[in-house]
Each structure stands twice: as C-alpha cells, then as structure tokens.
Amino acid sequence: MRSTKIVTSFITDKNKILILKRSKKVKSMKELWAGISGIIEKNEEPLIRAKIEIFEEVGITEDKITLIKTGKAMKVNSPQYENHEWEIFPFLFKAKNPTIVLNWENSDFKWINVEELENYETVPSLQRVLFDLL
C-alpha cells in the first residue's frame, strides 16, 4: 500500500474551530470541508510543514499562533485512490482574532463549534482527527 504523509492543523479562537472548504482547483477532496492540510516534503518535520501550510492557506504568520497540542499520527485509507493511505500528523493551534486570507486551495472558511462539524461534508476521518486533539 502506498502512503502519503500529511499534516492537518486546526486553529481555535474564542472556543470556535476554523474549517476550510477545499476548492475545485485542488487535486483531491474537492469541495469538502477540512482542516489546514498539506503534504510533508521528504524528511521535513511535520510541525514545520504545519506552520508553512497555515501561512500559505490562511495567511496567519507563525508569531500569531500558539501550539496547543500535537496529536498522534494516524493512518486513514483513501477512498479516492486504490491501495493508498494518508498518514496524518494532527496539530491544534490557538490564535487571537486572526484575519483569514484564503489562497487558491480553499474557497470558503467558517468558525464553528466542535459539535457542528458533523453537519458538514468533510474529508475522511476529519472528526476523528479533531477529537483526538481535544
């Protein structure tokens, strides 16, 4: 089975969680709600990649976020590709009144209460990833 290592980060502010709607332009999981995610490059540290993705996807610089928790890496089978799994490295950050500036990878964002996540069509296992961090 082929495996791809990715980071998935969540940002919290005022007891709300930021979720992003993936755009039609991305390669996988188009128009599904997700955390801030990206593929880990070669031997890159997951935390470094998480901070890069946060800046690229929502425009928040490293000095404006605080790491709250690092979750355990988990493997999730990909419904999109045969014989493929995602190895997810989860992170939870907090930010205070961040300004969100989306890049092309996402078309929308929402600040939601954790229990509202079930009302959204999400990437596989997003709830499991988030709940492991809470």
C-alpha positions as CSV (number, residue, x, y, z in Angstrom):
1,M,0.0,0.0,0.0
2,R,1.2,3.5,-0.9
3,S,1.3,6.0,2.0
4,T,1.4,9.8,1.8
5,K,2.4,11.8,4.9
6,I,0.3,14.9,5.5
7,V,-0.3,17.5,8.3
8,T,-3.8,18.6,9.3
9,S,-4.0,21.6,11.6
10,F,-6.9,23.2,13.4
11,I,-6.9,26.8,14.7
12,T,-9.1,27.7,17.6
13,D,-10.3,31.2,18.6
14,K,-13.0,32.1,21.2
15,N,-14.0,28.4,21.6
16,K,-14.6,28.0,17.8
17,I,-12.6,25.9,15.3
18,L,-11.6,27.1,11.8
19,I,-12.6,24.8,9.0
20,L,-11.9,25.3,5.3
21,K,-13.8,24.3,2.2
22,R,-11.4,22.8,-0.4
23,S,-11.7,24.5,-3.8
24,K,-12.4,22.9,-7.1
25,K,-8.8,23.6,-8.2
26,V,-7.1,21.1,-5.7
27,K,-6.1,17.6,-6.8
28,S,-8.0,15.7,-4.2
29,M,-11.0,16.0,-1.9
30,K,-12.6,18.8,-3.9
31,E,-15.3,20.9,-2.2
32,L,-15.0,19.0,1.1
33,W,-14.5,20.7,4.4
34,A,-11.2,20.1,6.1
35,G,-8.6,21.5,8.5
36,I,-5.5,23.2,7.1
37,S,-3.6,20.4,5.4
38,G,-0.6,19.7,3.2
39,I,1.8,17.1,2.1
40,I,5.0,16.7,4.1
41,E,8.0,17.1,1.8
42,K,10.7,14.4,2.1
43,N,12.2,14.4,5.6
44,E,10.5,17.6,6.7
45,E,9.4,18.0,10.3
46,P,5.6,17.8,10.5
47,L,5.3,20.9,12.8
48,I,7.4,23.0,10.3
49,R,5.1,21.9,7.5
50,A,2.0,22.7,9.6
51,K,3.2,26.3,10.1
52,I,4.0,26.7,6.4
53,E,0.6,25.4,5.4
54,I,-1.2,27.8,7.9
55,F,0.6,30.7,6.4
56,E,0.1,29.6,2.8
57,E,-3.6,28.7,3.1
58,V,-5.0,31.2,5.6
59,G,-2.3,33.9,5.8
60,I,-1.6,33.6,9.5
61,T,2.1,34.0,10.4
62,E,3.9,31.8,13.0
63,D,4.1,34.7,15.5
64,K,0.3,34.9,15.6
65,I,-0.3,31.2,16.5
66,T,0.4,29.1,19.6
67,L,0.7,25.3,19.5
68,I,-1.8,23.8,22.0
69,K,-1.4,20.1,21.2
70,T,0.3,17.6,18.8
71,G,-1.9,14.5,18.2
72,K,-0.7,11.0,17.5
73,A,0.0,10.2,13.8
74,M,-2.9,8.2,12.4
75,K,-3.4,6.3,9.2
76,V,-6.6,6.7,7.1
77,N,-7.5,4.7,4.0
78,S,-8.0,6.9,0.9
79,P,-11.5,6.5,-0.6
80,Q,-10.2,8.3,-3.7
81,Y,-7.2,6.1,-4.6
82,E,-6.9,2.3,-4.6
83,N,-4.1,0.9,-2.3
84,H,-3.4,4.2,-0.8
85,E,-3.5,5.6,2.7
86,W,-2.9,9.0,4.3
87,E,-0.6,9.2,7.4
88,I,-1.9,12.3,9.2
89,F,0.1,14.3,11.7
90,P,-2.5,16.4,13.6
91,F,-1.9,19.8,15.3
92,L,-4.1,22.2,17.3
93,F,-3.2,25.8,17.5
94,K,-4.8,28.9,19.0
95,A,-4.9,32.4,17.6
96,K,-6.4,35.6,18.8
97,N,-8.7,37.4,16.3
98,P,-6.9,36.2,13.2
99,T,-7.6,37.7,9.8
100,I,-8.2,34.9,7.4
101,V,-6.9,35.3,3.8
102,L,-7.5,32.2,1.7
103,N,-5.3,31.1,-1.2
104,W,-6.5,29.2,-4.2
105,E,-6.6,25.8,-2.3
106,N,-9.8,26.8,-0.4
107,S,-13.0,28.6,-1.5
108,D,-14.6,29.3,1.9
109,F,-14.0,29.2,5.7
110,K,-16.1,29.0,8.8
111,W,-15.6,29.3,12.5
112,I,-17.8,26.6,14.1
113,N,-18.4,25.0,17.4
114,V,-16.9,21.5,17.6
115,E,-20.2,19.7,17.7
116,E,-21.3,21.4,14.5
117,L,-18.6,19.6,12.5
118,E,-21.0,16.6,11.9
119,N,-23.2,19.0,9.8
120,Y,-20.5,19.4,7.1
121,E,-19.4,17.1,4.4
122,T,-15.7,16.6,5.3
123,V,-12.6,14.9,4.2
124,P,-12.4,11.3,5.5
125,S,-11.9,10.9,9.3
126,L,-11.8,14.7,10.0
127,Q,-13.9,14.3,13.1
128,R,-11.6,11.5,14.4
129,V,-8.5,13.7,13.8
130,L,-10.1,16.7,15.5
131,F,-11.4,14.8,18.5
132,D,-8.0,13.2,19.1
133,L,-6.7,16.7,19.7
134,L,-9.5,17.9,22.1
